[in-house]
Amino acid sequence: MTETIELKLLSESRLDAQPRDGLPTYNPSVELFAGTAGSTTLQIWRSNGQVVTKSSQRGEKDNIETLRWKSDGQFLAVGWSDGVVRLMGLETSKAVHQMPVCEATKSKIACIGWARNVAGRRSKSTSTSTSAAWDDIIPRELFPSDRKAAVDLPQELTFLEVETALPKLSPLPASGGSGDDSFVFTTRASLEFLFQPFSPHDSENVDVMIVGTDDGQIHVSIYDSFVIGTFKYGLPKYSGEGAHLQLCHHASHPDLSTHMLVFKPSGEVKAKTVHLVPMDLTFIHSSPENLSLLASKTTTLQKLLRYVKQVQMHMMHEWQSTRELPTRFLNSINETLRETGNYGEMDIGQAMYHSVVTGHTFPEVKEWLIDQLAERGHKRWDKAVVSGLHALRSLVHENFLPALERIGIILSRLLGIARFHDSKAEIGFTSTQITRIMDIVSCLMLVGHKILLAVMEELELFQSFSIWLRHEIDRLASSSVSEELTEKEATMEHGKILAYIQQYMPASPLRHYLSNVPADHSENGRLQAEGGSSLLELLSKQLKKQDAGQSSDESIFPQIELLGGYFESKAEDVFEGIAAAEKRSVRFGQPSSIEMENSISKFDVVMSATFNSDTPHGVTYTALTTEGKESSVFLFRTTMSVLNGISGSVITEVSSMILGDGKVLDLKFLNDDSLFVLWATKGEPLRVIKIPQGSHNMGYQPYSTERNIIPHVLRNDQVTSVFLSMTVPYEPGFVPVQMEVKQASSKRGKTPPKICLLGSDMQTYKVFALPEDLFGGADSSQGEAAK
């Protein structure tokens, strides 16, 4: 008889969050849990119950539909009722990516799945044959320790990260941005999390996220935020109006580019039928070796675009803040001068110019300087302009130009990829498109340097003007002329004062770069840019006219709002082209159905891979229980061949067991070789039973929806003698209703495999450690009683 093991309690917490759509979900690599507090607030907490973060959408009107951690634990995907999936970063409490999936009024997010696949054509013999080939060329005695480095040199060069030599991007101010990304780039931790350097050891990995909606839509994205597209899947029997299949589960294996999607009829809380549909992502299997390079560079480019857009908003905000208060002061005195009518069309600029040159001040201007502006108003004016120009200078120097430099490097890598694949359409973009975008980036960099020069000049001239203005206020307010004031006046740079009054005070030259562009002007500018001429040439001509004092409203190419919008639209064309190329490589395989007599109460799905003569086969295991048969476990094995990334015919087998006199509370797969069943027997401790679903002794029989499933009836003593059984430490009042299992992890400290149990009060949450020696491959002899 197999020895019974008692599970070891790792942690116990009392949840403030109320579970929704299943368990609070455990991070795969860190001691963090995610759940919902109510239905509108996301909550993440540690194993000791300490809340790490709480967040909700604006207005707290949107509900959380589903949660799912990424397999490496770096992101938490949250599906909201507004139809948007938001990815919460592990190192930040903010949503770092937002992907609209559906319209909130028409459908809702039903399921999220993560997967990690190995990209490209892989063979078991690849590494050995390559090694043998190099052994023929290079004797083993030469370079015994560096032979592998020589073989991998092309890969090392391909994935060489030049960006790491550049200074890190600086965080943006907390205020001044707008939109969904207004707070994403405001902390150093958030920036470092978003812009992590690409690791060569991840060059063969492709992360895939699958999102399903209740109207049958399937949304596919890779590398966290690069959207491939949306697909619609249906079967003839669900073709009527209002009849849909919705995704309810997703399974995959790293070595197979074919995923298994599990659908159920939409609107049914507990269905009797589920449909297993293979989805072939053939672009992962047949993609060029640099798919990961292409995807990592394009996703980084997307993030840099978002960053530059926020920098642009901050720049325009800071410039407007330098003009807002002085404009109010100047408009006040200009209105006074117009009302008196004593000086014709003279404005405050002409009046101040007159004062600087002659030393005489008009009575109205004197009254304004002493009574309205005074010392307090001057300090506000000085602070608004100086702080705004300093902030603008920092934004251009520390944020705008460094981001454009990084974009330029990425574009050069994409240009190389485009030229390498120039004769093929599989990558989705051309060298001409990249060259056009590089032209726009050159324009942005030129304008950035122009802004920097203009800011420095305006700052220098304003400081001279500000000293003179304060001197005028003090002089006019004083009843007698003191020697101190006379000395100040002697040291003033009157040329700079007059230059500021003439060139900057009425309308700063920065308006040529940082103003809002009317929609019709923006459209005309884009039409000119599409005319075939180099945008950099068009910009240079307008800048020459501007320097010569011939600028007009038609000079719109220097405006960063226009250039930024044009850059974004051209980059989106490239992203859409890549997505369209990959989308053409997605297909759905032969479906198979599982029909039960009663409603399915609990189920889980896992996928494994086997290789027969180097031909991979995908094996999907589906474990379920049904209402009315709470002591039975149904195991379905669905096998399909996968040739060149395309799934073939499907064969389904079934094994059913009645596990004695008791009740299955929940069941979950761990890895692709173990099914854990949470089992309750009256008068006995709770047990967790480990069933090796892949064992040859499980007694699988061909399955058909027209044939009855004959179960294997086991006694209680047979279950514990054949299958590995673990007991849950007894605690009065604790009755688990749901279970989650997690693999061992060593990414952030070694953690054992775990079983997480949620109590019937929906607040008590316990985590138990599984013995690591359970996974030593000793299960091949188990399952004898299931024959």
Secondary structure, 3 states (H helix, E strand, C coil): CCCCEECEEEEEEECCCCCCCCCCEECCCCCEEEEEECCCEEEEEECCCCEEEEEECHHHCCCEEEEEECCCCCEEEEEECCCEEEEEECCCCCEEEEEECCCCCCCCEEEEEEEEEECCCCCCCHHHHHHHHHHHHCCCCCCCCCHHHHHCHHHHHHCCCCHHHCCCCCCCCCCCCCCCCCCCCCCHHHHHHHCCCCCHHHCCEEEEEEEEECCCEEEEEECCCEEEEEEECCCHHHCCCCCCEEEEEEECCCCCCEEEEEEEECCCCCCCEEEEEEEEEHHHHHCCCCHHHHHHHHHHHHHHHHHHHHHHHHHHHHHHHHHHHHHHHHHHHHHHHHHHCCCCCCCHHHHHHHHHHHCCCCHHHHHHHHHHHHHHHHHHHHHHHHHHHHHHHHHHHHHHHHHHHHHHHHHHHHHHHHHHCCCCCCCCCCHHHHHHHHHHHHHHHHHHHHHHHHHHHHHHHHHHHHHHHHHHHHHHHCCCCCHHHHHHHHCCCHHHHHHHHHHHCCCCCCHHHHCCCCHHHHHHHHHHHCCCCCHHHHHHHHHHHHHCCCCCCCCCCCCHHHHHHHHHHHHHHHHHHHHHHHHCCEEECCCEEEECCCCEEEEEEEEEEEEECCEEEEEEEEEEEECCEEEEEEEEEEEEEEECCEEEEEEEEEEEEEECCCEEEEEEEECCCEEEEEEECCCCCCEEEEECCCCHHHCCEECCCCCCCCCEEECHHHHHHHCEEEECCCCCCCCEEEEEEECCECCCCCECCEEEEEECCCCEEEEEECCHHHHCCHHHHCCHHHC
